[in-house]
Amino acid sequence: MWRDILKEIYNNKIEGLGILPHYNNYSIVNISNWIIKNFDGKPFHKPYPIPISPKKHVILILIDAMSYDTFKLVLKEKKHELSLINKSHFFPATSVFPSTTANAITSIVTGKTPAEHGILGYILYFKELGSLVNMIDFSPLYGGNSVYEPYFINNLLNVSTIYEELNKLGVKTFTHTHSDIVGSGLSKIHNKGSNIKGYKSPIELFGMIYDKLQEYRKNNDTSFQFAYYAYVDSIGHKYGARDHKYKSQIFWFLKMLQEELLKKLSPEIREDTVILITADHGMLESPLQKEIRFSNEDEISNYLWAPPGGEMRMMYFYTKSKKEFMEYFNSNYKDYGNLLSIEESEKINLFGGSLNNDFKKRIGDFTMIAKDNYSFVFKYGNSFVHLKGKHGGLSYREMIVPLIAF
């Protein structure tokens, strides 16, 4: 089954541009909608066809930036150490566009596409604030950490979360995330309708999940737990997606998951519980020599009325003249990136639907998607930032993630 799905995902590509999100069946949005359907709710989109009968308890564990190909390589190399995980069902799925955390996790916790929820990337322009905003910590790019949080908590997300939908169905919900981000603005928005608790280590995380599951079963509740793990993404950014530390981080998390959670589940628990493991996006190696660097001092900025949004593998451009900017970009950068108008992006369904006017203002006039393993780095502060591993674009490594069902 997974080979047929992978073939269909791979065929849903545009040559020279990349693999498109498979919003119709096989994206992370569809995984969330399977969870809603599992509890007899009405899905917003077609559920991912996970071949498992409905369960009373669902646990979704998200490993930030775990790419499908690295996951498969870890399973192959460590098949004896990960014997229990190797017995699970596993399938491919696509991320959304852009393939980045703020956007992708919002899609997972709402069951909606980016076009529906409007958190369309890492850096976005908000006309009502007159500022480019970092969508992780709700701060302007040039200082003032989290100063926009009060505004965004009340005004940013105008769709319900999966927790709010499940609460209507009588399902108990709980979120586990890192202690250092449990009170962040984005976390507060993502977890509306859910109880949330921070953890400091994977061992604590798996113990919390197990204890909570036992509590729900004892009380004869139906339940959904969501757990987020960020360190694969952190290692990948710092050392690159080809470095052994990136692969090792995936292996050891899966190994601890197997030993500290899966092996502790009795046959009775397994009968009424499903554990889903997936990722928000993958990771691509993009070396320093493949970075296209520019700042407010470079000629390209003469065509922009604001610095670019998005991030290093994809950018949003806010132009003074669409025609002049397109001519300039294609004359200088067409070998490194594909430039699409917002209308062209909608036509190929990059965002999972048409954007309303407010959302269009957030991303400007053009979407730029980096080619091959090139990246575009804008100097927002006093210096350029280099990351060895990157994501956000449409490459195989960025877009395709695993779905494990235990």
C-alpha positions in Angstrom: 0.0 0.0 0.0 2.8 2.5 0.9 4.4 2.0 -2.5 1.2 3.0 -4.3 0.8 6.0 -2.0 4.4 7.1 -2.5 3.9 6.8 -6.3 0.8 8.9 -6.3 2.5 11.5 -4.1 5.5 11.6 -6.4 3.4 11.9 -9.5 1.7 15.0 -7.9 4.7 17.1 -8.9 5.6 19.8 -11.3 8.8 19.2 -13.1 11.4 21.8 -12.2 9.3 23.1 -9.3 8.9 20.1 -6.9 6.4 17.9 -5.1 3.1 19.6 -4.4 1.1 19.0 -1.1 -1.3 16.2 -1.6 -4.3 17.9 0.1 -6.8 15.5 -1.5 -5.7 12.4 0.3 -2.1 12.1 1.6 -1.1 15.2 3.5 -0.6 15.9 7.2 -4.0 17.8 6.9 -5.6 14.5 6.0 -4.0 12.8 9.0 -5.7 15.2 11.4 -9.0 14.6 9.6 -8.6 10.9 10.1 -8.5 11.6 13.8 -11.7 13.6 13.7 -13.4 10.8 11.7 -12.1 8.2 14.2 -14.2 9.8 16.9 -17.3 10.0 14.6 -16.8 13.7 13.9 -17.3 15.4 10.6 -14.0 15.8 8.8 -13.1 19.1 7.1 -11.2 17.3 4.4 -10.8 13.7 3.2 -9.2 11.6 5.9 -5.9 9.8 5.3 -6.8 6.2 4.5 -5.1 4.6 7.5 -6.3 1.0 7.5 -7.1 0.8 11.2 -10.6 0.5 12.8 -11.8 3.2 15.1 -10.1 3.3 18.6 -11.2 4.9 21.9 -7.8 6.5 22.4 -5.5 8.2 19.8 -2.0 9.5 20.5 -0.3 11.6 17.8 3.4 12.2 18.2 5.0 14.8 15.9 8.7 14.7 15.4 9.7 18.1 13.9 11.7 17.8 10.6 11.9 14.0 10.4 12.1 13.3 6.7 10.7 10.2 5.1 13.9 9.0 3.5 16.0 9.3 6.7 13.3 7.5 8.7 13.3 4.6 6.2 17.2 4.6 6.3 17.1 4.4 10.1 14.6 1.6 10.1 16.8 -0.3 7.6 20.0 0.2 9.5 18.5 -0.4 12.9 15.9 -3.0 12.1 16.8 -5.2 15.1 17.0 -2.4 17.6 13.6 -1.0 16.3 11.9 -4.4 15.9 8.6 -3.2 17.4 8.4 -0.1 15.2 9.3 -2.2 12.2 6.1 -4.2 12.9 4.0 -1.1 12.6 2.1 0.2 9.6 4.0 3.0 7.9 3.1 5.2 5.0 4.3 8.4 3.3 2.5 11.7 3.6 3.3 15.2 2.3 3.8 18.4 4.3 1.9 21.5 3.4 3.3 24.6 1.7 5.4 26.2 2.9 6.9 23.1 4.5 7.7 24.9 7.8 6.7 24.5 11.4 4.5 27.5 12.1 2.4 26.7 9.0 2.5 22.9 9.2 1.6 22.4 12.8 -1.2 24.9 12.5 -2.6 22.7 9.7 -2.2 19.6 12.0 -3.9 21.1 15.0 -6.8 22.6 13.0 -7.3 20.0 10.3 -7.3 22.9 7.8 -5.1 23.9 4.9 -2.9 27.0 5.0 -5.4 28.8 2.8 -8.0 28.2 5.4 -6.1 29.1 8.6 -3.8 31.9 7.2 -0.6 31.2 9.1 1.3 30.9 5.9 4.9 30.8 7.0 7.7 31.8 9.4 7.8 35.5 8.5 4.7 37.3 7.3 3.6 40.9 6.8 0.7 42.2 8.8 -0.8 45.4 7.4 -2.8 46.1 10.6 0.5 46.2 12.5 2.6 47.7 9.8 5.3 45.1 10.4 6.9 41.9 9.3 6.3 39.4 12.1 8.1 36.3 13.3 5.2 33.7 13.6 6.9 31.6 16.2 7.3 34.1 18.9 4.9 36.9 17.6 7.6 39.6 17.5 8.7 42.2 15.0 11.9 41.2 13.2 13.8 44.1 14.6 13.3 43.7 18.4 10.4 43.6 20.9 10.1 39.9 21.7 6.5 38.7 21.8 5.1 42.2 21.8 2.3 41.2 19.4 1.2 38.3 21.4 -1.9 40.0 23.0 -3.1 41.0 19.5 -2.5 37.6 17.9 -4.0 35.5 20.8 -7.3 37.2 20.1 -7.2 37.9 16.4 -4.9 35.5 14.5 -6.6 32.1 14.3 -10.2 32.3 13.1 -10.8 28.6 12.7 -11.3 26.0 15.5 -8.6 23.7 16.6 -8.9 19.9 16.5 -9.2 20.0 20.3 -12.2 22.2 20.2 -13.8 19.9 17.6 -13.1 16.8 19.7 -14.4 18.4 22.8 -17.8 18.8 21.2 -17.7 15.0 20.7 -17.0 14.4 24.3 -13.4 13.5 23.7 -10.8 14.4 26.4 -7.7 16.1 25.0 -4.2 16.7 26.2 -1.0 18.3 24.8 2.6 17.5 25.7 5.3 19.9 24.6 8.7 21.2 25.6 8.7 23.1 28.9 10.5 26.1 27.4 7.8 26.7 24.8 4.7 25.7 26.7 3.8 29.3 27.3 4.7 30.7 23.9 2.2 32.7 21.9 2.0 30.2 19.1 1.6 27.3 21.5 -1.3 29.1 23.2 -3.0 29.5 19.9 -2.3 25.9 18.7 -3.6 24.4 21.9 -7.0 26.2 22.3 -9.4 23.7 23.9 -6.7 21.4 25.2 -5.0 20.9 28.6 -1.2 21.3 28.1 1.8 20.3 30.1 5.5 20.7 29.5 8.2 18.0 29.7 12.0 18.3 30.0 13.1 14.9 28.5 11.8 12.2 26.2 11.6 9.8 29.2 9.4 12.2 31.0 7.3 12.7 27.9 6.6 9.0 27.4 5.9 8.5 31.1 3.3 11.4 30.9 1.7 9.9 27.8 1.4 6.5 29.4 0.1 7.8 32.7 -2.5 10.0 31.0 -3.6 7.1 28.9 -4.1 4.9 31.9 -6.1 7.7 33.6 -8.4 8.0 30.6 -8.9 4.3 30.4 -9.7 4.0 34.1 -12.3 6.7 33.8 -13.8 5.1 30.7 -13.1 8.2 28.6 -12.3 8.5 24.9 -9.2 10.6 24.5 -6.7 12.3 22.1 -3.2 13.2 23.1 -0.8 15.3 21.0 3.0 15.3 21.7 5.5 17.5 20.0 9.3 16.9 19.8 11.6 19.6 18.4 15.2 18.4 18.7 15.5 16.6 15.4 14.7 20.0 13.7 17.3 21.7 15.9 20.0 19.2 15.1 19.2 19.3 11.4 19.4 23.1 11.2 22.8 23.1 13.0 24.6 20.2 11.5 22.7 19.4 8.3 20.4 16.7 7.2 23.3 14.5 6.0 25.1 14.6 9.3 25.1 11.4 11.4 23.8 13.4 14.3 20.6 14.2 12.5 20.0 10.5 11.8 21.1 9.5 15.3 18.6 11.9 16.9 15.8 10.3 15.0 17.0 6.8 15.9 17.4 7.5 19.7 14.0 9.2 19.9 12.3 6.2 18.2 14.3 3.8 20.3 13.1 5.5 23.5 9.6 5.6 22.2 9.7 1.9 21.6 11.3 1.0 25.0 9.5 3.6 27.2 6.1 3.5 25.7 5.3 0.9 23.1 6.7 -2.0 25.0 4.7 -1.0 28.1 1.4 -1.3 26.4 -0.6 -4.3 27.4 -2.7 -6.3 24.8 -5.8 -4.7 26.3 -4.4 -1.2 25.8 -3.4 -2.0 22.3 -6.9 -3.2 21.5 -8.4 0.3 22.1 -5.5 2.6 21.3 -3.6 3.8 18.2 -0.4 5.7 18.3 0.4 7.8 15.2 3.9 9.1 14.6 4.6 11.7 11.9 6.4 14.9 11.1 5.5 18.5 10.1 8.1 18.6 7.3 11.5 17.1 6.4 14.9 18.6 6.0 17.3 19.4 3.1 21.0 20.0 3.1 21.8 23.5 1.8 25.5 24.4 2.1 27.0 27.8 2.5 28.2 27.9 -1.2 24.6 27.4 -2.3 23.2 30.4 -0.4 22.1 33.5 -2.3 22.7 36.4 0.1 21.3 39.9 0.0 20.2 42.8 2.2 18.6 46.2 2.1 21.8 47.5 0.6 21.6 45.2 -2.5 19.9 46.1 -5.8 17.0 43.7 -5.4 15.8 45.8 -2.4 15.2 48.7 -4.7 12.3 46.8 -6.2 10.7 46.0 -2.7 8.8 48.2 -0.3 9.5 45.7 2.6 12.1 43.0 3.3 11.0 39.6 2.1 8.8 37.2 4.2 8.9 33.4 4.3 12.3 32.0 4.9 15.4 30.6 3.3 14.0 27.9 1.0 11.0 30.0 0.0 10.3 33.7 0.1 7.4 36.1 -0.2 8.2 39.4 -2.0 6.4 42.7 -1.4 7.1 44.6 -4.6 6.9 48.2 -5.8 6.1 47.1 -9.3 5.3 43.5 -10.1 6.4 43.7 -13.7 9.7 45.3 -12.9 10.5 43.0 -10.0 9.7 39.9 -12.1 12.0 41.1 -14.9 14.8 41.8 -12.4 14.5 38.5 -10.6 14.4 36.4 -13.7 17.3 38.2 -15.1 19.4 37.6 -12.0 18.1 34.7 -10.0 16.1 32.4 -12.3 18.8 29.7 -12.1 18.3 29.5 -8.3 14.6 30.0 -7.7 11.2 29.8 -9.3 9.1 33.0 -9.0 5.3 32.5 -9.0 2.7 35.1 -8.8 0.1 34.6 -6.0 -2.4 33.7 -8.7 -0.1 31.1 -10.2 0.5 29.7 -6.7 -3.3 29.4 -6.2 -3.7 27.8 -9.6 -1.5 24.9 -8.7 -3.1 24.7 -5.2 0.0 25.4 -3.2 -1.9 26.5 -0.2 -4.9 24.2 -0.4 -7.4 26.6 -1.7 -7.8 30.3 -2.7 -6.5 32.9 -0.3 -8.8 35.7 1.0 -7.7 39.3 0.7 -6.3 39.5 4.2 -4.1 36.4 3.7 -2.9 37.7 0.3 -1.7 40.9 2.0 0.4 38.8 4.4 2.4 37.2 1.6 2.6 40.0 -0.9 2.9 39.6 -4.7 5.2 36.7 -5.4 6.1 33.3 -4.0 9.7 32.2 -4.6 10.6 28.6 -4.3 14.3 27.7 -4.3 15.6 25.3 -6.9 17.8 22.2 -6.2 19.4 22.8 -2.8 19.9 26.5 -3.2 18.6 28.9 -0.5 18.0 32.6 -0.2 19.3 34.4 2.9 18.2 38.0 3.7 20.1 39.9 6.4 17.3 41.1 8.7 19.7 42.1 11.6 23.4 42.9 11.8 24.6 39.7 10.3 23.6 36.8 8.0 22.3 33.6 9.6 23.5 30.3 8.2 21.7 27.0 8.7 23.2 23.8 7.3 19.8 22.1 7.2 16.8 24.0 5.8 13.2 23.4 4.8 10.2 25.4 3.4 10.5 24.3 -0.2 9.1 21.6 -2.4 11.9 19.1 -2.6 11.4 15.4 -1.9 13.4 15.6 1.4 11.4 18.6 2.6 7.9 17.6 1.5 7.6 13.9 2.2 7.3 12.7 5.8 6.5 9.3 7.4 3.3 8.2 9.0 3.7 5.3 11.4 0.6 3.7 12.9 1.1 1.4 16.0 
